[in-house]
Amino acid sequence: MMRISETVKHLLLINVIMFIGTLAIGEGILFYDWFAMHFPGNESFKPWQIITHMFMHGGWSHLFFNMFALWMFGSPVEQVLGSKKFLFIYFSAGLGAVAMQVGYYYFQYLPIYDSLVSSGLSGNEIIQMLSTNKVIEGTTQAQVAELQNIFPIYNASMVGASGCLMGIMAAFGMMNPNAELMLIFLPIPIKAKYFIPGIIALDLISGISGQSIFGYGNVAHFAHVGGAITGAIIMWYWKKTQFNRNRWY
């Protein structure tokens, strides 16, 4: 069995502790309010959530698969790059994931919000209805339909290390392009240089279509794409400017 590297070991421990805290404090509700990443336009958003959501998970299976990926891909990446560069990719990918997912949310949210303002609603009225899920008197059916379109965005929250891990997976794939990987439900060995771009492409298709290809709901697909792109850009830059052609260290 591959040895767990030190930084990966610490990240595993932090994620598990945070998950236990979610179960133990306020039946998870308080922990999610404090540390999950909320839509920035929502009053529940706090700046620290940009980082803390990376250590939150929505259930045992979510935690298990993310931590398994952290061990599987994180340890070999850290062993080659060292802890500082590993952490730089990890958190940069997490930030890239947030930026792309929130950017996509705003791409959907702002045109509808502006349309509602143009139709006669004030900003305060819009936020009040989105926050309480109660329609104020005088709101038209057309306005209600538009409010329903942005209600899930305004009340969206993000949790999980998936964005960070997609960046680490991208780094692993660039370092080990011929390593053979397999999906649990598709036990066919595929080289990393095909496997990881394929996973990114599936996330992109799912994000654009709004339908998860693997049937899982409530997945921040654009966060996955943002994390992977960030990790790949960092590794490309490091290879170009700091390393020779034959090694990553």
Buried (B, 14 or more C-beta within 10 A) or exposed (E): EEEBBEBBBEBBEEBBEBBEBBEEEEEBEEBBBBBBBBBBBBEBBBEEBBBBBBBBBBEEEBBEBBBEBBBBBBBBBBBBBBBEBBBBBBBBBBBBBBBBBBEBBBEEBEEBBEBBEEEEBEEEBBBBBBBEEEBEEEBEEEBEEBBEBBBEBBBBBBBBBBBBBBBBBBBBBBBBEEBEBEEEEEEEEBBBBEBBBEBBEBBBEBBEEEEBEEEEEEBBBBBBBBBBBBBBBBBEEBBEEEEEEEEBE
